[in-house]
Amino acid sequence: MLKKQDEQYLIEGSAGTLTVAPNDEVVLKFAMLVEGECEGLGPTGAARKYGYSRQRYFQLRKRYEEQGSDGLKSQKRGPKGKSKRTDEVERQVIRHRFLDPDASAEVIAQKLRQCGMSLCTRCVYQIFEDYGLQKKTVRRST
């Protein structure tokens, strides 16, 4: 079905061929699933042919069954959201700052840690900067 020819892939059928760009991951993954499920190559053979593990083949098949071709797109790697600076932590830092404007970042961080929230003093400083909560210093001219 799929053959590599001169930096491109060709999908061959009984009536002709179709060219596929080598960076079109969705079509290549779909072709793997077609060969594995419909052409008799089987999951192990199809995965090996396309450079995937058998486990990855089944992951992609499940995602395709649930989401269609959108499930075959590669997703962003890494963290999907804030781990320490959640919205609740930011609200509590702002709340503590307004309740006690003279409290330092160290004091606010300690209070939140005592309440079971996990954050460092640097996070509190960053929240101060992001929301403009720094202490204003008044300069006196002499």
N, C-alpha and C positions, 0 to 999 in steps of 0.2 A: 504494500500500500504506500508507505512513505519511504522515499529514497533521497539520499543526499547527492547533489550534483553541483559542482562549482560554487560552493559557498551558499547554495540555496537548497531548499527542500522541495521535492515534487511529490504530490499525492497522485498516484496513478490508479486509474479505474479502467473498466472495460471499454469506455467510450472516449477516454482522453486523459489529460493531465492538468493539474492545477499547481501553480507555483506558490510557495509559502516562504515568507521572509524568515531567516534563521533566528531573529529576535522576537518573533511572534509566539510568545510562550503559551498563550491560551490555545492556539491552533495545534501546537505541538503536543500539549498535554491531552487535548481532545483526541488527536490522532492516536496517541498511546492507548487511551481508553477504548477507542473503536477497535484497534487491533487486539487488545486484550480481551474484550468482551464479545466482539462480533466476528472477528477474522480467525479465531481459533488459536491465536498465539498464546493466550492465557496470561494471567496477571504477572507471573514470574518472568516469562519471556519478554513481555511488552515492557515491563519495568527495566529489565536489563538492557534491552535495545535502546531505550531512551535515556539511560543513565540515572535511573531512579531506583530506590530500594523497593522491595515488595510492600513494605509497610507504607511507604509514601504513595505507592500506587493506590492502595486501599483508602488512604486519607483523601486523595484527590477524587476517587470514585464517589466517596461519601459526600464530599463537598459539592460535586457536580450534581448528584441526585437531589441534594437539598436546595442548592442555589442556582443551578444551571451553569452557564458558561462564566458568569461572574465569580463563581466559586473557584475557578481555575486560575484566576489572577493572583499573582504573588502579593502578599500583604506586607505592610511595613513591619520591620523587625524592631525589637526593643520595647521599652516601656510604652504603654498606651495612655498613661495618664500620670498625674502627680502622685508621688508615693507619700511624701511627708507633708507638703504644703497643700493639703486638701482645702476645699472651700470652707469647711467647718473650722479648721485651724486658722485660716485667714480671718474669719469672722471673730473668733475668740481673741486673736491678737489685737484687732481693731477695737474690740469691746474693752479689753483691758487697758489699752492706750487711752481711750476716752474716759474710763473710770478713774484712772490715775495717770495724768499726763507727765508726772515727774518720775514714773517708774522707768527703769532702764530696760534695755532689751534682755539683759541677763535675768532680771527679776521676772519679767513677763514669761520668758522661756521656762524658768524654774516653776512658776505657778502652773503653767500648762502641763509640764511634765508631772507635777503632783496630781493633776486631774487625769492622768493616764494618756495624754497625747504625746506622741514621740516627735520631737523636733529639736533642732539645735539653735543656738543663739544667732548664728549667721542667717538662718531662715527668718527669724524675727526682724533682723536688720533689713533683709531684702523686702519683707512685707512693708516695713516702714518706708523704704525708698519707693516701692511701687505705688503706694497709696498717699505719698506725700505727708507722712506722719513724723518726720524728723522734728526734733526740738529746734525751735527757732532761737538763735542766739542774738541778743540785742547788743549791738556795739555802741559803746558810749564814746563820744568824742571828748578828748581832754584838752 
